Amino acid sequence: MTPAINSAKHAGIAFQIHEYDHDTSAHSYGLEAAEKLGVAVEQVFKTLVVKLDGKQLAVGIVPVNGQLGLKQIAKAAGAKKATMAEPSEVERTTGYVLGGVSPLGQKKRLPTFIDTSAQAWSTLYVSAGRRGLEIELSPDDLAALSLGQFAALSA
């Protein structure tokens, strides 16, 4: 049980957990998840943490086959600039290890932005809090649980 799964259970939403054997040599955890679960890469989303204007952390959720646009997330967040957050700060703030960062159940709630492409799916997949574990839920439930806003984030 991870904080992400507990968060979904506590909220009483419909979700499914999908587990697969994680290959430690995989370079892209998200692409590996899509392949091993047999779902479209556009339906699997990665959770990335950025630093806004050198101060505030925020979360961007984009398809695993895409890139997070730093200008796009800065604009969505009302900031001038966004840079990728330091890995150690990401792990300390979210409580998750890289490759297993879930947008749900983070230690500290961060402003969250979800790429608008998520709305094309009835369900999507995000990390459930560790490598090799995904949670499938609706985009609206993801937004509600993460207090996320939909925005055009892909570069």
C-alpha positions in Angstrom: 0.0 0.0 0.0 1.3 3.4 -0.9 0.2 6.9 0.0 -1.2 7.3 -3.5 -3.4 4.2 -3.2 -4.5 5.2 0.2 -5.4 8.6 -1.1 -7.6 7.1 -3.8 -9.2 4.6 -1.4 -10.0 7.3 1.1 -11.6 9.5 -1.6 -13.8 6.6 -2.6 -13.1 6.9 -6.3 -13.1 4.1 -8.9 -9.5 3.0 -9.7 -7.5 0.0 -10.6 -3.9 -0.9 -9.6 -1.6 -2.4 -12.2 1.7 -4.0 -11.2 4.4 -5.2 -13.5 8.0 -6.4 -13.1 10.1 -3.3 -13.3 13.3 -3.6 -15.3 16.1 -1.7 -13.4 17.9 -1.0 -16.7 14.8 0.7 -18.2 15.6 4.3 -19.2 12.0 5.5 -19.3 9.8 4.2 -16.6 6.7 5.5 -18.3 7.4 3.9 -21.7 8.2 0.7 -19.8 4.9 0.9 -18.0 3.0 1.4 -21.3 4.7 -1.5 -23.0 4.4 -4.0 -20.1 0.7 -3.0 -19.4 -0.1 -3.1 -23.1 -1.7 0.3 -23.2 -1.1 3.3 -25.5 1.9 5.5 -24.5 -0.4 8.5 -24.8 -2.6 7.1 -22.0 0.3 6.8 -19.5 1.4 10.0 -17.8 4.5 10.9 -16.0 4.7 13.2 -12.9 7.4 15.8 -13.1 8.3 18.4 -10.5 9.5 21.9 -11.5 10.7 25.0 -9.6 8.8 28.2 -10.4 10.8 31.4 -10.4 13.5 29.7 -8.4 11.2 29.3 -5.3 7.9 27.4 -5.4 7.7 23.7 -6.5 4.9 22.6 -8.8 3.8 19.3 -10.5 3.4 18.8 -14.2 1.6 15.7 -15.5 2.2 14.9 -19.2 2.1 11.8 -21.5 5.2 9.6 -21.1 6.0 10.0 -24.8 6.0 13.8 -24.6 8.0 16.6 -23.1 6.9 19.0 -20.4 7.1 22.5 -21.8 8.8 24.6 -19.1 7.3 27.8 -20.6 3.9 26.3 -20.7 3.9 25.2 -17.1 5.3 28.6 -15.9 2.5 30.3 -17.8 -0.2 28.0 -16.4 1.2 28.6 -12.9 1.4 32.4 -13.3 5.2 32.3 -13.0 7.9 33.9 -15.2 10.1 30.9 -15.4 10.2 27.1 -14.6 13.2 24.8 -14.3 13.3 21.1 -13.4 13.6 20.6 -9.7 16.6 18.9 -8.2 16.1 15.2 -7.7 16.9 15.3 -4.0 14.3 18.1 -3.5 11.7 16.1 -5.5 12.2 13.0 -3.3 12.2 15.0 0.0 9.1 17.0 -0.9 7.0 14.3 -2.5 8.1 11.4 -0.3 8.6 9.3 -3.5 11.7 8.0 -5.3 12.3 9.2 -8.9 10.6 6.9 -11.3 7.9 6.3 -8.8 6.7 9.9 -8.1 2.9 9.8 -7.9 0.8 13.0 -8.2 -1.4 11.5 -5.4 -0.5 11.2 -1.7 2.6 13.5 -1.8 4.0 14.5 1.6 3.5 18.2 0.7 0.7 19.2 -1.6 2.1 21.1 -4.6 0.3 23.1 -7.2 -0.5 20.6 -9.9 -1.1 21.0 -13.7 -2.3 18.2 -16.0 -1.8 18.3 -19.7 -5.1 18.8 -21.5 -4.5 15.6 -23.6 -5.5 13.7 -20.5 -9.1 14.7 -21.0 -9.3 12.6 -24.2 -9.1 9.4 -22.2 -11.9 7.8 -20.1 -9.1 6.6 -17.8 -5.3 7.2 -17.7 -2.4 5.7 -15.8 0.0 7.5 -13.4 2.5 6.2 -10.9 0.9 4.6 -7.8 4.0 5.5 -5.8 6.7 3.1 -6.7 8.4 1.8 -9.8 6.4 -1.0 -11.4 3.1 0.1 -9.9 0.5 2.2 -11.8 -2.9 3.5 -10.8 -5.6 3.8 -13.5 -8.3 6.4 -12.8 -10.3 9.0 -14.7 -8.7 12.4 -15.6 -11.4 14.2 -13.5 -10.7 12.1 -10.5 -7.0 12.7 -10.9 -7.7 16.5 -11.0 -10.0 16.3 -8.0 -7.6 14.3 -5.9 -4.5 16.3 -6.8 -6.3 19.6 -6.8 -4.9 19.8 -10.4 -5.9 22.1 -13.2 -5.9 21.2 -16.9 -3.5 23.2 -19.1 -1.6 22.8 -22.3 1.8 21.6 -21.0 3.4 19.6 -23.8 6.4 21.2 -25.5 
